[in-house]
Amino acid sequence: MAQGIGASHVWKKMIKIRENVEHNIWWHIKSGDARFWYDNWTKQGALYYVEEDRRRKEEMEVRNFIVENQWDKDKLLNYVSEEMTEHIMTTISPEISSGDWTNHGG
């Protein structure tokens, strides 16, 4: 991150608090392109930090765990704990939307 000469005072402060803040920001599924391990899409924190070491050899997107607008429970269980799988399946809608907004006005 740019912290050298010319970096603004605000930017320097943002970098300094980034570690504390980023765990409190969460992502909606929307198009499913949230990063499975590193984005906080579960509202529990990034899975990289909250799950014990599992099969996180490769980065995947959340959409890789959704089949026909349903969570793929078996695939989730291959990567995260039963508790996290249950949390995901009961609290997070697996429906993927095609965009960020809809024009209802015509």
N, C-alpha and C positions, 0 to 999 in steps of 0.2 A: 504494500500500500504506500502511496505517496505521502511521506511525512517530512520530506526534506525542505530545502529552501523553496519558498513560494507556496507551501501548503497553508491553507487558511487556518485560523484559530479554531473555527467551528469544526472543520474537517479533522483536525488533530484531536479535539474532544470526542468526536464521534468514534474515531478509531480506538481511543482509550476505553470507552464504555461498551464497545461492540460485543465483547464476550458476555457481558451481563445482559445486554438487551436482546441479542439474537435468539436466546432461548425462550423469550416471551412473545416472539412474533410467530404466528402460525399461518399456514397456507390453506386456502380452499382447494379442493381437488380440481374443479373446473375441467381443464383439458387433460388432466392426468399427468402433466409433465413435471410435477413436483418431484424432486429427487428423493427416492425411497429412504435412504440412510441419512441424508444431511439436511433436509428441509423439515421443519416442524409442521407436519400436516396432521399429526395425531392429537395435537394440543397437549402432549405429554413431554415435548422436547424432541429434538432430532433423535431418531432411533439409534444413531451412532453413539449417542451419549447415554441413553436410557436402557438399552438392551445389552445383555451380556454378549460377549463375543460369539457370534453365530457365523453364518456363511456370508460374510460381507466382503467377498473377494472382488466383486464387480459392482459398479454403480448401476442402479436401475431406476426407472421411473415408476411412480405409483400406478400408472395405467397398466403396467405389466402384471398386476395382481387383480385386475378386474376383467371378467369375462361376461359379456352380454349384460352389463350394468349390475353385476353381482360380484361380490368378493370371492376370489378363489381361495377358499379356506385352506385346502391342502397346501397350496403354494405359500400362503402366509405362514403356516406352521413350519414349513421348511426353513424359514428365515427368521421368525420372531417367536417369542414365547407364547404359550397358550393364553396367558393373561392378556398380552398385547393383542393377540388375534381376536380374542373376545371383545376387547375394548374397541378395536377397529370395526368389527362387524356389527356391534350394537350402537355405536355412537357416530359413525362417519358414513354418510351416504356415498355409495360407490358410483352414482350416476355421473357420467362425464358429459359436460356441456360442450357445445361447439364453439362458444365464444364468451366474451366477457359481458356482452350486453345484447339486448334484443330490441329491435325497433318496433314498438307496438303501435306507433302512430301512422304507419303506412309507408 
